[in-house]
């Protein structure tokens, strides 16, 4: 696994986020506006021209391929291209995960871009968000990545578009496997349940080994 180092501190992370998160939010607004606009064809064509000009300006200098997951010197990951939580990814819902009291939780607004059945959240989006959250729960104690072995999703009832709440926590551990349970709820209660088996990769280096390889000083775990 490639642990690419960005030699920056938390203040620089926050500075970068202060630029890219509002940009991604603006693009989310654009996506929502394109879905729901009822302006005439001339206005649509004019808007396309302006959007194409912005795209051309942004492509003057860009990374090749995927964004990847660089790490800061304190081993904070920056998965900013991630499809569920990427700070630079306007396709991702603006989901911000909170780790507390042994669980990973999130609260997120799902609008028109995430629709499946009319007025309801697409089932694939629900699975995507739960897949991310069970992974977050599995890595809370070690801060080392785990990969999804299986994800079993039960759709209790349709999830209304709008604000939803997610929660995931580890229920037991067996060797490299962590068994995680997660839920999505809307204003009327739980709508989706998930059970996952998360697996730590074989021969995964410890946080201390990664710091040594990167030439970083140890910090408190």
C-alpha angles and dihedrals in degrees: 000000000000113000101191112194126221106191095217136120130231092267091059091046089053091047092053092046090052087063105037101039095058089045091053089047090054091052090049088054088050092052091050091047092051091051096048105030120118099186118134127270095262092057091047091053092048091050091051090055092052092047092049089053091054091048090051091051093051093048093059087090123015145138122268115243124340125001093236126196114284119188129218121227091269089054095254106156121224106203091171095154093051115134093227106033107009112146089207095040113093090184088065117084110248090259116163114189121218121203113205141131093012095303140094112226137176140180117204140169113231112198138174094307091067099048124132113160111022109292093356135103116259110253091230090057090052090051091047093053093046092048089055094045097049087051090052090051092049093054099044098102101036101029085217119124124259125193128222112258096174134354117193113191125194117193104210093182138330116297114230118230111253131058118001134178126218132194134178134174139171112255098184144349129221114182108296092352125092120191111213133185123202140177142192120209134184127196091290098051140268115356104167132031127191138187119195139183109213119194129204109221117254116262091011108173118237122248088256092053092049092050090050091050090049092046093241128145118250118260132193114283 
